[in-house]
């Protein structure tokens, strides 16, 4: 099959096929995480990002390659989650710019557009690292350009592009020693390879039932949206303090075959009963392939973690109903006696922070944060989530605290889209975000605050205790699946079967003679007595160190330590 021209219809077919292939292999990509911790979400992030692009493409499909690529790029940009998702969005943003205004493109133009996407992605990353998705994309695009000099067949170009991407992926462990040590290839590169495989299979004329699945998604969405609207309309007169479950959570599950490893067969009755215990206003619509869910929950991360046992998650939307209600009340306050809005001075600053766990979210609010975006490990907010948070703040300027290294790029992408000054403090942990807030001065200008808050995140050390999700070895530490592992900054320093012993060993690595304060954030299900046992150990070894215990409620991490 020869394709000397690529139009919007064929390009859309390639994207749909690539998205389906990535979706069905998202867990494979997640499993390539270097650290054996429950935050291997590269596949999930890339999948959710690409699904956002597919959704936009489905609404605006065109016979023009320029218009189709623009729609895809727009959806990817707003739906980008995690560093891998942002890079994927930039690859197709550059591609879109290269084919802008064109109805069809040749094989050579297709190759040059792939190269333009790589250039865009490299520019978006402050410190590009070879041995990652960037390398796979770059080498594949270079091969595409070389191949297009000798052929006018898009299929041939894509075949060579895919082959080179495969070869580059297999070499990533030689470029990044940590990949070789753990025995994996780069997860983002593997995700991109699945996308390119889908492109190739579509060009070869293979078929996919993606369109039928999307039709079912659309039908389910309409039905559920009508019910959700009815529920929300009935709750308009609630007081803010009456909202027990603060996050309106919607998502879709694409069910997988129950014989797939680590996936459970889906029972709507069991599923409903379980979610009933986690919130209210529950609505579930399902068929043999798809489940659409709406729930008001206090811990949406726990809801999503449970749902993910049955299949891949799509179209996740989480909204803070307390914040929405407070905004409504503020609007009401603006109205005068004649019903006319009275002008109110915008806030000098709006503060946005990312957090998982009700306790941590409340701590951030008590420190002056106006909007807490639900997220963290395994649940990275999208660019659009940040854009909406910024737009929802009546503030002259905004500061965002991502509090996770995999969320910084999405926040920065949102900042570039905002219509007001927005700065992103590159905080990579909950303690770093809090240290930055302490350095915030509402009376200072944005540049001064940016400098002070960025400097402050370097003054705190972060310790994390979590469970290993697989057997591996990191440096001198032998790790077994299920072990409690201690992470000091970015390094795994201890592993063992006892939670408290692992936590003690981690604190021993973090606390020294210069330490003045240690804050212990308790995760879900952790008793305060366990933290008090750690406090006693610290008091004995470091009597001058002040210890504070706070209920964080964070998932996945029984303990988070802030050491200053």
C-alpha positions as CSV (number, residue, x, y, z in Angstrom):
1,X,0.0,0.0,0.0
2,X,1.5,3.3,-1.2
3,X,0.7,6.7,0.4
4,X,2.4,9.5,-1.5
5,X,0.2,12.1,0.3
6,X,-1.0,12.4,3.9
7,X,-4.3,14.2,4.5
8,X,-6.3,15.0,7.6
9,X,-8.5,11.8,7.3
10,X,-5.6,9.4,7.2
11,X,-3.7,11.4,9.8
12,X,-6.7,11.1,12.2
13,X,-6.8,7.4,11.6
14,X,-3.2,7.1,12.5
15,X,-3.7,9.1,15.7
16,X,-6.7,7.0,16.7
17,X,-4.8,3.8,16.2
18,X,-1.8,5.1,18.1
19,X,-4.0,6.2,21.0
20,X,-5.7,2.8,21.2
21,X,-2.4,1.0,21.2
22,X,-1.0,3.3,23.9
23,X,-4.1,2.9,26.0
24,X,-4.0,-0.9,25.9
25,X,-0.3,-0.8,26.9
26,X,-0.4,2.0,29.5
27,X,0.3,-0.4,32.4
28,X,3.3,-1.8,30.5
29,X,4.8,1.6,30.3
30,X,3.9,2.4,33.9
31,X,5.8,-0.7,34.9
32,X,9.1,0.7,33.5
33,X,9.4,3.2,36.3
34,X,13.0,3.2,37.5
35,X,12.1,3.5,41.2
36,X,10.1,0.6,42.6
37,X,7.5,2.9,44.1
38,X,3.8,3.2,43.4
39,X,4.2,6.3,41.2
40,X,5.1,4.7,37.9
41,X,2.6,6.8,35.9
42,X,4.3,7.6,32.7
43,X,2.0,5.4,30.7
44,X,-1.0,6.7,32.4
45,X,0.0,10.3,31.9
46,X,0.8,9.8,28.2
47,X,-2.4,7.9,27.7
48,X,-4.6,10.6,29.3
49,X,-2.7,13.3,27.4
50,X,-3.2,11.6,24.1
51,X,-6.9,10.8,24.8
52,X,-7.4,14.6,25.4
53,X,-5.9,15.2,21.9
54,X,-8.1,12.5,20.4
55,X,-11.2,14.0,22.0
56,X,-10.4,17.4,20.5
57,X,-9.5,15.8,17.1
58,X,-12.8,13.9,17.1
59,X,-14.7,17.1,17.5
60,X,-12.9,19.0,14.8
61,X,-11.7,16.3,12.3
62,X,-11.0,17.7,8.9
63,X,-9.7,16.5,5.5
64,X,-7.0,19.1,5.9
65,X,-3.8,17.8,7.6
66,X,-3.2,21.3,8.9
67,X,-6.5,21.6,10.6
68,X,-6.4,18.0,12.0
69,X,-2.9,18.5,13.4
70,X,-3.9,21.8,15.0
71,X,-6.9,20.2,16.7
72,X,-4.7,17.4,18.0
73,X,-2.1,19.8,19.3
74,X,-4.7,21.9,21.0
75,X,-6.1,18.9,22.8
76,X,-2.7,17.6,23.8
77,X,-1.6,21.0,25.1
78,X,-4.6,21.4,27.5
79,X,-4.6,17.7,28.5
80,X,-0.9,17.3,29.1
81,X,-0.1,15.5,32.4
82,X,3.4,14.8,33.8
83,X,6.7,15.5,32.0
84,X,6.1,12.7,29.5
85,X,2.7,14.2,28.6
86,X,4.1,17.7,28.2
87,X,6.9,16.4,25.9
88,X,4.3,14.4,23.9
89,X,2.2,17.6,23.5
90,X,5.3,19.5,22.4
91,X,6.2,16.9,19.8
92,X,2.8,17.4,18.1
93,X,2.8,21.1,18.7
94,X,5.9,21.5,16.6
95,X,4.4,19.0,14.0
96,X,1.3,21.1,13.8
97,X,3.2,24.3,13.2
98,X,5.1,22.6,10.4
99,X,2.0,21.5,8.5
100,X,-0.1,24.6,9.3
101,X,-2.2,25.8,6.3
102,X,-1.6,22.6,4.3
103,X,-4.4,20.3,3.0
104,X,-2.0,17.4,2.3
105,X,1.6,16.8,2.8
106,X,4.3,14.7,1.1
107,X,6.5,12.1,2.7
108,X,9.3,14.6,2.9
109,X,7.0,17.2,4.6
110,X,5.8,14.5,7.0
111,X,9.4,13.8,8.0
112,X,10.2,17.4,8.3
113,X,7.2,17.9,10.6
114,X,8.4,15.1,12.8
115,X,11.7,16.8,13.1
116,X,10.0,20.2,13.9
117,X,8.2,18.4,16.7
118,X,11.5,17.2,18.1
119,X,12.9,20.7,18.0
120,X,9.8,22.0,19.9
121,X,10.1,19.4,22.5
122,X,13.8,20.0,23.1
123,X,13.2,23.7,23.5
124,X,10.5,23.1,26.1
125,X,12.8,21.1,28.4
126,X,15.2,23.3,30.4
127,X,17.9,20.6,30.7
128,X,17.3,17.9,28.0
129,X,18.5,14.4,29.1
130,X,19.6,11.9,26.5
131,X,18.4,8.3,27.0
132,X,14.8,9.5,27.3
133,X,11.8,10.0,25.1
134,X,13.6,12.9,23.6
135,X,16.3,10.7,22.3
136,X,13.9,8.2,20.8
137,X,11.9,11.0,19.1
138,X,15.0,12.7,17.8
139,X,16.7,9.7,16.3
140,X,13.4,8.5,14.8
141,X,12.8,11.9,13.2
142,X,16.4,12.1,11.8
143,X,15.8,8.7,10.2
144,X,12.6,9.9,8.8
145,X,14.2,12.9,7.1
146,X,17.0,10.7,5.7
147,X,14.5,8.2,4.3
148,X,12.3,10.8,2.7
149,X,15.2,11.9,0.5
150,X,14.9,8.6,-1.3
151,X,11.2,7.9,-1.3
152,X,7.9,9.7,-1.7
153,X,6.0,7.0,0.2
154,X,4.8,8.0,3.7
155,X,4.4,4.3,4.7
156,X,8.1,3.7,3.9
157,X,9.1,6.7,5.9
158,X,7.0,5.6,8.9
159,X,8.4,2.1,8.7
160,X,12.0,3.4,9.0
161,X,10.9,5.9,11.7
162,X,9.4,3.1,13.8
163,X,12.5,0.9,13.3
164,X,14.8,3.7,14.4
165,X,12.6,4.4,17.4
166,X,12.9,0.8,18.4
167,X,16.6,0.8,18.1
168,X,17.0,4.1,20.0
169,X,14.8,2.8,22.8
170,X,16.9,-0.3,23.2
171,X,20.0,1.9,23.6
172,X,18.5,4.1,26.3
173,X,20.0,2.0,29.1
174,X,23.5,2.6,27.6
175,X,22.8,6.4,27.8
176,X,21.3,6.5,31.3
177,X,23.1,4.3,33.8
178,X,20.1,4.2,36.2
179,X,18.1,2.4,33.4
180,X,20.8,-0.2,33.0
181,X,21.1,-0.7,36.8
182,X,17.4,-1.5,37.1
183,X,17.2,-3.3,33.8
184,X,14.6,-1.3,31.9
185,X,14.3,0.9,28.9
186,X,13.0,4.5,29.1
187,X,9.3,4.5,29.9
188,X,8.5,7.6,27.9
189,X,10.4,6.3,24.9
190,X,8.4,3.1,25.1
191,X,5.1,5.0,25.2
192,X,6.1,6.9,22.1
193,X,7.0,3.7,20.4
194,X,3.5,2.4,20.9
195,X,2.1,5.6,19.4
196,X,4.4,5.2,16.3
197,X,3.4,1.5,16.0
198,X,-0.2,2.6,15.8
199,X,0.7,5.1,13.1
200,X,2.4,2.4,11.1
201,X,-0.4,-0.1,11.5
202,X,-2.9,2.5,10.3
203,X,-0.9,3.3,7.3
204,X,-0.7,-0.4,6.5
205,X,-4.5,-0.5,6.4
206,X,-5.1,-2.4,9.6
207,X,-8.4,-1.6,11.3
208,X,-9.3,-0.5,14.8
209,X,-12.6,-0.4,16.7
210,X,-11.6,2.9,18.3
211,X,-14.4,4.8,16.6
212,X,-17.1,2.4,18.0
213,X,-15.6,2.8,21.5
214,X,-15.7,6.6,21.2
215,X,-19.3,6.5,20.1
216,X,-20.2,4.6,23.2
217,X,-18.1,7.0,25.3
218,X,-20.1,9.9,23.8
219,X,-23.4,8.3,24.4
220,X,-22.5,7.5,28.0
221,X,-21.3,11.0,28.5
222,X,-24.6,12.6,27.4
223,X,-26.7,10.3,29.6
224,X,-24.5,10.8,32.7
225,X,-24.1,14.6,32.1
226,X,-27.9,15.0,32.2
227,X,-28.1,13.2,35.5
228,X,-25.2,15.1,37.0
229,X,-26.8,18.4,36.0
230,X,-29.9,17.4,37.8
231,X,-28.0,16.5,40.9
232,X,-26.0,19.7,41.0
233,X,-29.0,21.8,40.4
234,X,-30.7,20.2,43.4
235,X,-27.6,21.1,45.6
236,X,-27.3,24.8,44.7
237,X,-28.6,25.9,48.1
238,X,-26.1,24.0,50.2
239,X,-23.9,26.0,52.6
240,X,-20.2,25.6,52.1
241,X,-19.8,24.0,55.5
242,X,-22.5,21.4,54.6
243,X,-20.4,20.0,51.8
244,X,-19.1,16.7,53.3
245,X,-17.4,15.4,50.1
246,X,-15.6,18.3,48.5
247,X,-14.5,17.1,45.1
248,X,-16.8,16.5,42.1
249,X,-15.0,13.6,40.4
250,X,-15.9,12.2,36.9
251,X,-14.0,9.7,34.9
252,X,-14.4,6.8,32.5
253,X,-13.0,3.3,32.7
254,X,-12.3,1.4,29.6
255,X,-12.7,-2.2,30.8
256,X,-10.0,-4.8,29.9
257,X,-10.3,-8.5,29.6
258,X,-10.6,-10.0,33.0
259,X,-7.8,-12.5,32.2
260,X,-5.2,-9.7,31.9
261,X,-2.7,-9.8,34.8
262,X,-3.5,-7.7,37.8
263,X,-6.9,-6.7,36.6
264,X,-10.2,-7.6,38.2
265,X,-13.4,-8.6,36.5
266,X,-15.9,-5.8,36.7
267,X,-19.2,-6.1,38.6
268,X,-21.3,-3.0,38.6
269,X,-23.1,-4.0,41.8
270,X,-19.8,-4.6,43.7
271,X,-18.3,-1.4,42.2
272,X,-21.3,0.7,43.2
273,X,-21.3,-0.7,46.7
274,X,-17.6,0.1,47.2
275,X,-17.8,3.6,45.9
276,X,-20.9,4.3,48.0
277,X,-18.6,4.1,51.0
278,X,-16.3,6.7,49.5
279,X,-18.7,9.6,48.8
280,X,-22.2,10.5,47.7
281,X,-24.0,11.6,44.6
282,X,-22.8,8.4,42.9
283,X,-23.8,7.8,39.3
284,X,-22.6,4.8,37.3
285,X,-23.4,4.0,33.7
286,X,-21.7,0.9,32.2
287,X,-21.8,-1.6,29.3
288,X,-19.4,-4.4,28.3
289,X,-16.6,-2.0,27.4
290,X,-17.0,1.3,29.2
291,X,-18.0,2.6,32.6
292,X,-18.8,6.3,33.2
293,X,-18.6,7.4,36.8
294,X,-19.6,10.5,38.7
295,X,-19.1,10.8,42.5
296,X,-18.6,13.5,45.1
297,X,-15.6,12.3,47.2
298,X,-13.3,13.7,49.8
299,X,-10.4,11.7,48.5
300,X,-10.7,11.4,44.7
301,X,-7.3,9.8,44.5
302,X,-8.5,6.8,46.4
303,X,-11.5,6.5,44.1
304,X,-9.3,6.5,41.0
305,X,-6.9,4.0,42.5
306,X,-9.8,1.6,43.2
307,X,-11.3,2.1,39.7
308,X,-8.0,1.5,38.0
309,X,-8.1,-2.2,39.1
310,X,-10.7,-2.8,36.4
311,X,-9.2,-1.0,33.4
312,X,-7.6,2.1,32.0
313,X,-8.9,5.5,33.1
314,X,-9.9,8.3,30.7
315,X,-11.4,11.8,30.7
316,X,-10.7,12.4,34.4
317,X,-12.2,15.6,35.7
318,X,-11.9,16.7,39.4
319,X,-13.4,20.0,40.6
320,X,-13.2,21.5,44.1
321,X,-16.8,22.1,45.0
322,X,-16.0,24.1,48.2
323,X,-13.9,26.5,46.1
324,X,-16.6,26.8,43.5
325,X,-19.2,27.5,46.2
326,X,-17.0,30.1,47.8
327,X,-16.6,31.8,44.5
328,X,-20.4,31.9,44.0
329,X,-20.8,33.4,47.5
330,X,-18.2,36.0,46.6
331,X,-20.0,36.9,43.4
332,X,-23.2,37.2,45.4
333,X,-21.5,39.6,47.8
334,X,-20.6,41.8,44.9
335,X,-24.2,42.5,44.1
336,X,-25.7,45.7,45.4
337,X,-29.2,46.3,46.6
338,X,-30.4,46.8,43.1
339,X,-28.9,43.6,41.9
340,X,-26.0,45.3,40.1
341,X,-22.5,44.0,40.6
342,X,-20.2,46.2,42.7
343,X,-16.6,46.4,41.6
344,X,-14.1,44.5,43.9
345,X,-10.4,44.9,43.9
346,X,-8.6,41.8,42.7
347,X,-6.3,40.0,45.1
348,X,-2.6,41.2,44.7
349,X,-1.6,37.5,44.6
350,X,-3.3,34.2,44.0
351,X,-1.6,31.1,45.4
352,X,-2.1,27.6,43.9
353,X,-0.6,24.4,45.3
354,X,-0.9,20.8,44.4
355,X,-1.5,18.3,47.2
356,X,-3.0,14.8,47.8
357,X,-4.5,14.2,51.2
358,X,-7.2,16.2,53.0
359,X,-4.9,17.1,55.9
360,X,-2.1,18.4,53.7
361,X,-4.7,20.4,51.7
362,X,-6.0,22.0,54.8
363,X,-2.5,22.9,56.0
364,X,-1.8,24.6,52.7
365,X,-5.1,26.5,52.9
366,X,-4.2,27.6,56.5
367,X,-0.9,29.0,55.0
368,X,-2.8,31.2,52.6
369,X,-3.2,29.0,49.5
370,X,-6.3,30.0,47.6
371,X,-6.7,26.9,45.4
372,X,-5.5,23.4,46.2
373,X,-5.3,21.3,43.1
374,X,-5.8,17.6,43.9
375,X,-2.9,15.6,42.6
376,X,0.5,14.1,43.2
377,X,2.0,10.7,42.6
378,X,-0.1,8.5,40.2
379,X,-2.5,11.5,39.6
380,X,-0.8,14.4,37.9
381,X,-2.9,17.4,37.1
382,X,-3.2,18.5,33.5
383,X,-2.2,21.8,31.9
384,X,-5.9,22.5,31.7
385,X,-6.4,21.9,35.4
386,X,-3.9,24.7,36.1
387,X,-5.3,27.0,33.5
388,X,-8.8,26.7,35.0
389,X,-7.3,27.3,38.5
390,X,-5.6,30.4,37.3
391,X,-8.6,31.7,35.5
392,X,-10.8,31.0,38.6
393,X,-8.7,33.3,40.7
394,X,-9.6,37.0,40.8
395,X,-6.0,38.0,41.3
396,X,-3.5,40.3,39.6
397,X,-0.8,37.7,39.5
398,X,-0.5,34.0,40.5
399,X,2.1,31.7,42.0
400,X,1.9,28.0,41.5
401,X,3.6,25.3,43.7
402,X,3.6,22.0,41.8
403,X,5.2,20.0,44.7
404,X,6.2,17.2,42.4
405,X,9.0,16.9,39.8
406,X,6.6,15.3,37.3
407,X,4.1,18.2,37.6
408,X,6.4,21.2,37.1
409,X,6.3,21.2,33.3
410,X,2.5,21.1,33.1
411,X,2.3,24.0,35.5
412,X,4.9,25.9,33.4
413,X,2.9,25.2,30.2
414,X,-0.2,26.6,31.9
415,X,1.7,29.7,33.0
416,X,2.7,30.4,29.4
417,X,-1.0,30.2,28.4
418,X,-2.3,32.5,31.1
419,X,-3.5,36.0,30.5
420,X,-2.0,37.3,33.7
421,X,1.5,37.1,35.2
422,X,2.0,33.5,36.5
423,X,5.2,32.1,38.0
424,X,5.9,28.5,38.9
425,X,8.1,27.8,41.9
426,X,9.8,24.5,41.0
427,X,8.9,22.8,44.3
428,X,9.2,19.0,44.0
429,X,7.7,17.9,47.3
430,X,5.1,18.8,49.9
431,X,7.8,20.1,52.4
432,X,9.4,22.2,49.7
433,X,6.1,23.8,48.9
434,X,5.5,24.7,52.5
435,X,9.0,26.1,52.8
436,X,8.3,28.3,49.8
437,X,5.1,29.6,51.4
438,X,6.9,30.6,54.5
439,X,9.2,32.8,52.4
440,X,6.3,34.4,50.5
441,X,5.7,38.1,51.2
442,X,2.4,39.5,50.0
443,X,3.9,43.0,49.9
444,X,6.8,42.1,47.6
445,X,6.8,42.1,43.9
446,X,6.6,38.9,41.8
447,X,10.3,38.8,40.9
448,X,11.3,39.2,44.6
449,X,8.9,36.5,45.7
450,X,10.0,34.2,43.0
451,X,13.6,34.5,44.0
452,X,12.9,34.1,47.8
453,X,10.5,31.2,47.4
454,X,12.8,29.4,45.0
455,X,15.7,29.8,47.4
456,X,13.6,28.5,50.3
457,X,12.9,25.2,48.7
458,X,16.6,24.4,48.8
459,X,16.6,24.9,52.6
460,X,14.5,21.8,53.4
461,X,15.2,18.1,53.0
462,X,12.4,15.7,52.1
463,X,12.0,12.1,53.2
464,X,9.4,9.6,51.9
465,X,8.4,6.2,53.1
466,X,6.4,4.0,50.8
467,X,6.1,0.3,49.7
468,X,8.1,-1.2,46.9
469,X,6.0,-2.5,44.0
470,X,8.7,-4.9,42.6
471,X,12.0,-6.6,43.4
472,X,15.0,-4.6,42.4
473,X,18.4,-3.3,43.6
474,X,19.2,0.4,43.8
475,X,22.9,1.0,44.6
476,X,23.7,-1.0,47.7
477,X,20.0,-1.4,48.7
478,X,18.4,-4.8,48.0
479,X,14.6,-4.3,47.6
480,X,11.8,-6.9,47.7
481,X,8.3,-6.3,46.5
482,X,6.2,-5.1,49.5
483,X,9.2,-3.7,51.5
484,X,8.9,-0.4,53.1
485,X,11.5,1.8,51.4
486,X,12.9,5.1,52.6
487,X,13.8,7.8,50.1
488,X,16.0,10.7,51.1
489,X,15.5,13.4,48.5
490,X,15.9,11.3,45.3
491,X,17.9,8.4,46.7
492,X,16.5,5.1,48.1
493,X,18.6,4.6,51.3
494,X,16.8,1.9,53.1
495,X,14.4,-1.0,52.7
496,X,12.8,-3.5,55.1
497,X,9.7,-5.3,56.1
498,X,8.9,-3.2,59.2
499,X,7.4,0.3,58.6
500,X,8.8,1.9,61.8
501,X,12.3,0.5,61.3
502,X,12.5,1.8,57.8
503,X,11.2,5.2,58.9
504,X,13.8,5.3,61.7
505,X,16.6,4.4,59.2
506,X,15.5,7.1,56.8
507,X,15.4,9.8,59.6
508,X,18.9,8.7,60.6
509,X,20.0,9.6,57.1
510,X,18.2,12.9,57.0
511,X,18.8,14.4,60.5
512,X,22.2,15.8,61.4
513,X,23.7,18.3,63.9
514,X,22.4,21.2,61.9
515,X,18.8,20.1,61.9
516,X,16.5,22.3,63.9
517,X,12.9,21.1,63.0
518,X,11.5,17.8,61.8
519,X,7.8,17.7,60.7
520,X,6.2,14.3,60.3
521,X,3.1,14.1,58.0
522,X,1.0,11.0,58.7
523,X,-0.4,9.2,55.7
524,X,-3.7,7.3,55.3
525,X,-4.2,4.7,58.0
526,X,-1.1,5.6,60.0
527,X,-1.7,5.9,63.8
528,X,-0.3,8.9,65.7
529,X,1.3,6.4,68.2
530,X,3.6,5.3,65.4
531,X,4.8,8.8,64.8
532,X,5.2,9.3,68.5
533,X,7.5,6.3,68.5
534,X,9.7,8.1,65.9
535,X,9.5,11.3,68.0
536,X,11.0,9.4,71.0
537,X,13.8,8.0,68.9
538,X,14.6,11.5,67.6
539,X,14.4,13.0,71.1
540,X,17.0,10.5,72.3
541,X,19.4,10.9,69.4
542,X,18.9,14.6,68.8
543,X,17.4,16.2,72.0
544,X,17.7,19.8,70.5
545,X,15.5,19.0,67.5
546,X,11.9,20.2,67.6
547,X,9.4,17.6,66.2
548,X,5.9,18.3,65.0
549,X,3.4,15.6,64.0
550,X,0.6,16.5,61.5
551,X,-2.2,14.5,60.0
552,X,-1.5,14.7,56.2
553,X,-3.8,11.9,55.1
554,X,-1.7,11.4,51.9
555,X,-2.1,8.2,50.0
556,X,0.8,5.9,49.1
557,X,3.2,7.4,51.6
558,X,2.7,6.4,55.3
559,X,5.3,9.0,56.3
560,X,6.5,12.2,54.7
561,X,9.4,13.9,56.6
562,X,10.3,17.6,56.4
563,X,13.8,18.2,57.8
564,X,15.0,21.8,58.3
